[in-house]
Structure formats: C-alpha cells, structure tokens
C-alpha cells in the first residue's frame, strides 16, 4: 500500500520582535509613524513580518502630549525578547534622562544584542545611558544646542536619522517615516519598503545623508546679502555680542544703512533682532541643560544677571529660574517662517 506524501508548507522566518518604549508626554504621531509602516508591511506580505509591543517601565497607561492614552505592558526583566527597541519621547527629556531604571534596561538590552533606537528626545535616553558616546546622533533642530551642551561626547547632527547595526537615532516628525522605511528595507527588501512608501503617499524615501528641513529666521523673508551676513555674524557671536557699528562695518554698511535694511527685511531693528536671537538660545539652554541661570546668561552675552532676568521675563512671562523644564506647559519660543505664497 503506497502512501502519498504531502509537500510541507513553506517556512518563514519568525517575526521580528519590536519593543516600543513610550515615555510620558511622548508624541502620539511618533508612535503611529513607527507602527503603521510595520503594519502595512505585514498586510502587503500577507504574513507577520513584525510583532510589536508598546511598553512602559511600570506597565501603566502613558499619556501623550495630545491627551491620547497609550495602553502599555511593563518591560520584562528577561533579556533578548526584542530584536529592536525604539524609545519615543518628546517633552521633559531632562527628567526622563535621570530615570535609572530606563537607562539600566537599555544598557542591558544593548549588551544582549538588541538594536536600540531613539526617536525625537528618546535619543537623549540613549545618550544618558552612554550608548551613543563617540557615535553620530540625529537630534531635532530645536534641541540641538541643549543636546550638544549636555552630551559633548556624542556627535550630534542635523540629519533626519542615522541607522547602524546596533543603534538608530531619529530627529522625529516626518523623518520617522523615512527612518522606518529604510529600516524595513534593510531586512525585508527595498522593494517592499518602496511599496509601503507608495501606500503612505510618501513621494520618496529620504536617506541618512539628508538634513532636517528646519526653517530659521533666515528663511522668514527674502533678504539681501548684507542682512543675511549680519544675521550669520549674530548667530556666531551669541556669547560675545557685537555692537551695531561693528556689525555694519563687517558687512560693508554704515550703521544707519544696516538699520534701514534690517527694518526693510525683518521688520525690526538689528539690536532688537540680536537680543531676540540671544534669548532664543538662552531659552533652549535653560530648558534643555543643567546649566545655572548665571551660566546661561554668560553664554548668551548678558553681563548682568539682573538685566538678563528682566529681559527674559519680558519676553517669556516668567523669570529664567522658572523656565527649567521643556514641558508642554512651558513657555514657547516661536519660530518666524515665511508664509506660503497664495495660489494664483
């Protein structure tokens, strides 16, 4: 009696296990942009390429900045559960960076072979855990100055993201899509990554060499060469401010000409613009570093602590000593950007 052999079903590699640690006041958009490309990858492949778990240290629900609540499970005491771990954080990075339990868990998982990724200020958790020493790290432009001051051993960059076999960093925002698609392409194929990109209506996958598209005051309006150069000099001499006369001479104008052109292109006087630029730097250093108020004042060119405090309070509505946390409720330094041209 003969028996008919049945062909064995095709075998597939086990799903890649991904842990997503969210910290209080994280970006709900960031969480969605991490998960959605993996979900689409599973759908297009008609099999489970990825499995993910949203984590917190204690397993309690975590609130995002927009008020959404993310249910979580606690991180495990056992190592090796995840191939990749993403840390998503947005506000209060200084507070999170002091969490010894988070840092110890990340270091332990890294030692046992997990790829560790930081998204937005989640990258600061990796730096605080000493995982980024000597390595490049993509840092959001709004946190770059504070990050460089707090972690001088890390090579902070304005790239959208970095990907290494054991480390990932991402500045956040739309760059998360590019980072996730590049990451998926590395182990599931560039063709699948491109197909996911099409489903997300993402025109193209930006690479690791591309920098953040942050607009600055220089983009606020068309400027002539002298005004642009004067602003560049201001940015380079925040700690030792130049006089209006020295600025004018450096760009080949008289003081009156510089004031007139500044008024034309920025709608403000050069010295007022300069003070605003220095206060913007002070604002970041106060919220993002442990520098004392007097150190921040000196770093931004204010010789008198009393004068600095008075000017700062006028600008932000509180003294600098009360603006030490980068939280959702803290004062905000708005960025001047050019309005889009109206459609004809």
ROFI-632028 format. One record per residue: y, x, z of N, C-alpha, C, O in turn; residue in one letter. Coordinates in steps of 0.05 Angstrom, whole numbers, plus 5000, padded with zeros to 4 digits. Layout:
! ROFI-632028
YXZYXZYXZYXZA...
***
This chain:
! ROFI-632028
497650175000500050005000502550185000502850355018X504150144980506550314978508850184993509049944996X510650355002513050255015515450334999515550554987X517350164998519850214983521850335002522550225023X522850574995524850705012527550595006528350564983X529050545026531750455023533650695026533350865043X535650695008537550915009539350885034540150665041X539751105047541351105072544251045065545251135045X545550885082548450835077550051085078549351275093X552251105063553851345064554951395092555751205106X555051645099556151715125558951815122559651945102X560551755141563351835141563951985167562751945187X565852165165566652305190567752105210568651885203X567452175235568451995256571451975254572852155244X572551745262575551715261576951925276575952025297X579252005267580952195282582252045305583551835301X581852135329582852005353585652115359586052355361X587551925362590351995366591351865392591051625396X592452025409593751925433596751925429597952125420X598051705437600951685434602151635462602051415472X603351845473604551815500607451725497609051865485X608051495508610751395507612051425534610851365555X614551515535615951555559618151345561619151255541X618951265586620951055589623451105572624451325570X624550885561626850885543626151035517627851165505X623651005508622851115482623850935459624750715464X623651035435624450885412622150715402620050825394X622450455402620350275392619950315362617650295352X622150375348621850445319620150685316618450695298X620550895332618951135330615951075334614351185319X615350905353612450835357611350695333609150755324X612850505322611950365298611550545274609550515259X613350735271613150925248610851125251609951225231X609951165275607551335279605051175272603251265259X604950925282602550765279602150655251599850655241X604250555239603950405214602650565191600950465178X603550815187602150965166599151005171597550995152X598351035196595451055202594050795196591850785186X595350575204594150305199593850255169591750155160X595850335153595650295124593550475112592150395093X593250715123591150895114588350775118586650795101X587950655142585450515147584950285128582750245118X587050135122586849895105586149985076584349875063X587550185066587150265038584350395035583050365015X583450535056580850675054578550485060576250545054X579250245071577150055078575150175098572850095099X576150355114574550455136576550575157578850625151X575550625180577250715202577551015201575851165211X579751105188580351395188581551485215581251705224X583051295227584551365252584051145273583950915267X583851235297583951065321586151175339586451415342X587650995351589851095368589950935394589150705395X591051055414591450935440594350995448595151225447X595750795458598450825468598150885498596850725513X599251105507598751205534601351215551603551235540X600951205577603051285596601551435618599151425620X603051565634601851725655600351545675598151615685X601551315682600351145703598950895692597850745707X599150855665597850625653599350375655598450165645X601750385666603450145668604950095642605450295627X605749855635607349805611609949965612611150005633X610850045589613250215587615350075569614649965548X617850065578619949925564621350115545622050335552X621750015520623250175500626250115503627049945519X627850265488630750225490631649955481633649855490X630049825463630849565453629749335470630049105463X628549405493627549205511624649125506623448995523X623449205484620649155479618849295499619549515508X616649175507614849285527612349375513611049215499X611549625516609149725504606949725525607149875545X604749575520602449605538601149875534600949965512X600249995556599150265554596650275571596050105587X595150495567593050565586593650845596595150995583X592650915620593351175631592051405616589951365604X593251635617591951875606589451935622589251885646X587452045608584852095621584852365634586252555625X583352395656583052655668581152825653580953065658X579652705635577752855619579252965594580952825583X578553205586579853325563578153285538575853215539X579553325515578053315489577853035477576353005457X579152835489578852565478580352545451579452395433X582552685448584252655425584452905408584553125419X584452865382584853085364587853155362588653395361X589552945363592452985362593652805383592852585388X595752915396597252755416600252765408601352985404X601452535405604352515400605752425425604852235439X607952555432609652475454612152365442613652495428X612752105448615051975438617051915461616351785480X619452025458621451985479624151975464624452075442X626051845477628751825465630851895486632152105484X631251725506633351775526632151905551629751905556X633952015567633352145593631352375590629452395606X631752555570629852775567629852965590627753075597X632153015603632253195626630453095648629053245661X630552835653628852715674625952745667624252825684X625152685643622352695635621352985636619053035643X623153175629622253455628621553565656620253775658X622253425677621553505704618853395714617953445736X617653225697615153095705612853295703611853355681X611953395726609953605726607253495716605653655704X606653245721604153135712603953125682601853195670X606153045669606153045639605753325628604153375610X607353515639607153785629604453905633603354035615X603253855656600553965662598553845643596753995633X598753585637596853455619597053565591595053615578X599553605582599953705555598853995552597554055532X599454155572598354435571595354435571594154585557X594154265588591254255589589954165563588054285553X591153955551590053855525590454065503588754085486X592654205504593054415484590954645487589954735467X590454725511588454935516585754845506584255015495X585054595507582454495498582454415469580654285459X584654495454584554465425586054235413586054215388X587354075428588753845416591353945402592654135411X591953815380594453865366596553695381596253455384X598753815390600753675406603353645390604353835378X604353395389606753345373608953215390608353055408X611353295386613653185399615453045379616153155358X616252795385617852635367620452565382620452475404X622752625368625452595379625552765404624953005403X626352655427626552835451623752875464623553015484X621652765452618952835460618553135456616853255470X619953255437619753545432620653695457619653915462X622553585473623353715497621153735517621053925533X619353535517617053555535615253785528614153925546X614953835502613254065494614654325501613354515510X617254335498618754575506618554615536618254845545X618854405552618754425581615954515590615754645611X613954455575611254535581610554815571608254905572X612654945559612355225549610455235525609255445521X610155015510608455025487609855115462608555175442X612555125463614055185439615355465440616855535421X614855615460616155885463615556055438613256095430X617656145425617456305401616756155376616456275355X616555895378615855735355618255565345620055515361X618255495319620455315310620055035320617854945324X622254895324622154615333624354455320626754535320X623654235307625654055295626953885317625553735331X629553905319630953775341633153595328634553685311X633353355337635353165327638153295329638753425350X639853265309642453395309644153335333645753495341X643753095345645353015368644553165393645953165413X642153275393641153415416640853715412639953865430X641653815389641154095382642554285401641354475410X645154235407646554425424645454435452645054655463X644854205463643754195490640954315491640254455510X639354265470636654375470636654675468635154805482X638454785451638555075449639455205475638455425482X641255075489642155185515639855175536639455365551X638354955536636254915556633755075550632355155569X633155125524630655255517631255485497630555465474X632455695507633155915489630856055476631156195456X628356025487626056165476624856005452622956105439X625855775447624855605425626755635401629155635405X625655645378627255675353628055395343626755285325X630055275355630955005347631955005318633555185311X631154815302632054795275633154515268632654325283X634554495246635554245236633554115216634353935202X631154225214629154105196628453815206628853745229X627453655187626553395194624153405212623853255231X622353595206619853615222618553885216619154015196X616853975234615154205230612254125236611753965254X610454245220607654195225606154455225606254605205X604754515246602954745249600254635258600054415267X598154805255595454705263595354605291593754415297X596954715310596754635338599254495348599354395370X601454505332603954395341605354235319605354305296X606654015327608253855309610853795324610853725348X613153805310615653705322617053545300616853605276X618453345309619853165290622553075303622652995326X624653095287627353025297627552725302629352635317X625852555290625952275295626952115271627152225248X627651865276628651695254626751675231624351665234X627951655207626351625183624651875177622651855162X625352095190623652335187620852305197619052455189X620452105215617752065225615851975203613552055202X616851815184615251725162614251975146611951995139X616152145139615452385124613452555139611552655127X613952595165612152755181609252635181607352785178X609052375185606452245186605052255159602652295158X606552225138605252235111604352515105602152545093X605852715112605052995108602553045125600653175116X602552955150600352995168597852855158595652975158X598052605148595752465137594752615112592352635108X596552705095595852845071594253095077592553175060X594753225099593353475105590353445110588853625105X589553205121586753175127585452935114583052895116X587052765100585952535086586652545056585752375040X588152745048588752785020591552695012592552485022X592852854995595552784986595752534970597852394969X593552464956593552214940593851974958595351794952X592351964980592551744999595351735011596451525014X596351965018599051975030601151865011602851715019X600951934986602751834966602551534962604551394959X600151434964599651144961600850994985602050784982X600551105009601750985033604750985030606050785037X605851205020608751225016609751004998611850885002X608250934976609050724958609050454973610850294968X607050404989606850155003609150125023610049895029X610150345033612350335052615050335037617250345050X614950325011617450344994619050595000621450595000X617550805006618751065012618851224987616651294976X621151284977621451394950619851654946618551684925X620051834965618552084963618152194991619652135010X616152364993615552485019617152745021616752935006X618952745040620652985044619053195059617553135078X619353445050617753665061618953785086621153715094X617553985097618454115122620854285117622254365136X621454355092623754535086626354375086628554505085X626254115086628653955083629953905111628553875131X632653905110634153885135635053595139634953435121X635753535164636753275171639353205155640953385150X639652955149641952865133644052755152645252545146X644652905173646652805192649452835180650053045168X651052625182653852645173655452755197654952695220X657452905190659253015211662052935204662552795184X663953025221666752965215667553075188669452975176X666253285178666953395152666453195130667553225108X664653005135663952805115665752555117665452375101X667552545136669052305142670752215118671051975114X671752405103673452335080673652585062673152805071X674452545037674852775020676952955032679052865041X676453215033678353405045678853635026677153705010X681253745029681753985013680554235027679554215049X680754455013679454695023680654795049679154885066X683254775052684554875076683754715101683254835122X683654455099682954285122680054325129679354355153X678254345109675454395114675054655128673454685147X676454865119676255125131677355125160676155255178X679454985165680654965192678654835211678354915234X677254625201675254495218672954675224671854685246X672154825204669955015208670655225230669055295247X673155325228674155515248674155385276673555515296X674955135278674954995303672154975315671655025338X670154915298667454885307666355145316664655155334X667255365305666255635312667655755336666755955347X669755625345671355735367671855535389674055515400X669755375395670055165415670555295443672155185458X669255515448669555635475672155785478673155825500X673255875456675856025456677755905436678056015414X678955685442680555535422682855705410684155855424X683255665385685455795371687955625372687655375375X690255745371692655585370693055465342691755555323X694755265341695255135315696455345296695855335272X698155515306699355725289697255915278697355985254X695255995295693156175285691356035265690556155245X690755775270689155625250690555615223689355665202X693155545224694655525199694755785184694255795160X695256005199695356265186692656345174692556465153X690456275187687756345178687056205152685456315136X688255975147687555825123689855845102689755705082X691856005108694056055089696155835087697255795066X696555705110698655495110700555545133699955695151X702855415132704655415155703655205174701955035167X704555215199703755025219704454745210702854555213X706854705199707754435190705954335167705254105166X705254515149703554435126700754355136699654155127X699654505155697054435166697054165180695254005176X699154115195699353865209699653635189698353425193X701153675168701453465148698853405133698153175129X697453615126694953575112692753465130691053305121X692653545155690753435174691253135177689352975178X693753065179694452775182693552625158692552395160X693852745134693052605109690052565108689152355100X688552775115685652755110683952665134681752575131X685052685159683552595182684952385199683752285218X687452315191688952115205689552195234690052025251X689552455240690152545267691352825265691152955245X692552915287693753185288691553385293689553325305X692053635284689953845287689153895316686753915321X691053905334690353965362688853735374686953775390X689553485368688053255378685253255367683353205382X684953325342682253345330680653555344678253525350X681953785349680654015362679653935390677353995398X681353805405680553715432678253525431676353535447X678253335412676053145409673453295402671353215412X673653495386671253655379670153795403667753805407X671953915419671054055444669853855464667953925478X671053615466669953415484667253315475665453265492X666853305449664153225439662053425447659853345454X662753685446660853895454660453875484658153905494X662553835499662253815528660553575536658853595554X660853355522659253115527656253165524654653085540X655553315503652753375498651653565520649453525530X653253775526652353965546652053835574650153905589X653853655581653653515607651053345608649653345628X650553195587648353005587645653145583643553055593X645653365568643053475559642253735573640053835568X643953855589643354105603643854085633644853885642X643054295647643554315675645954485682646454545705X647554555662650054705667651854545686651954305684X653154685703655054555721657554455705657954545683X659054275718661454175704663354405698664554415677X663654595717665454815712664454995690666055105674X661855035687660755185665661155055639661755185619X660854785638661354635613664354655606664954685582X666054635625668954655620669554925607671054935587X668455135619668955405608667755435580668955565563X665455325576664055345550665555195527665055245504X667255015535668754865515671754915515673354765505X672455145528675155245525677255125544679655145538X676355005566678254885585678555075609676655115624X680855195612681355385634681555255661680855365682X682455005661682854855686680854635689680654465671X679354645710677354435715678654165719677653955710X680954165732682453915736683353795709683153555705X684353965692685253875665682853765649683053555636X680653905650678253825636677353545646676753365630X677253515672676353255684678153025676677252805670X680753085676682752875669682452795639682352555633X682252995622681952935593679352795587679152615571X677252885601674552775596674552475605673452305591X675652415628675652145638677251965619676551735615X679452065608681051905589679351835565679551615554X677752025556676151985532673751805537673151625520X672351845559669751715563669751505585667751365588X671851485600672051275620670651345646670551175664X669751595649668551685674668951985676669252115656X669052095700669352385703666852525694664652405694X667052775686664652915676662352935696660052945688X663052935722660952955742659152705743657052715755X660052485730658452245730657152185703656151975698X657352385685656152355658654052565654654252735636X651952565671649952775671647252685660645352835662X647052445650644552345640644852225613646652065608X643052305594643052195567641451935568639151925558X642651725578641251475581642451265563644651305551X641151035561642050815545644750715554646450615538X645250725581647750615592649950825593652250745600X649451075587651451285590653651255568653151135547X655951375572658051375551657051495525655351675525X658151405503657251485477659551625462661851535464X658951845448660951975431660351885403658351965391X662051705392661651605365662051825344663752005348X660651805322660951995300662551865278661851645269X664552005269666151895246664751955220664052185214X664251745205662951775179664451615159665951425165X664151695134665551555112664351285107661851255106X665951085103664850815096663850825068665050955051X661650675061660650675034662650535015664050345023X662750634991664550514971663650234964661350174962X665650054961664949774955663949764926664849914908X662049584922660849554895662949434876664349244884X663049534852665049434833664049194818665549094801X
***
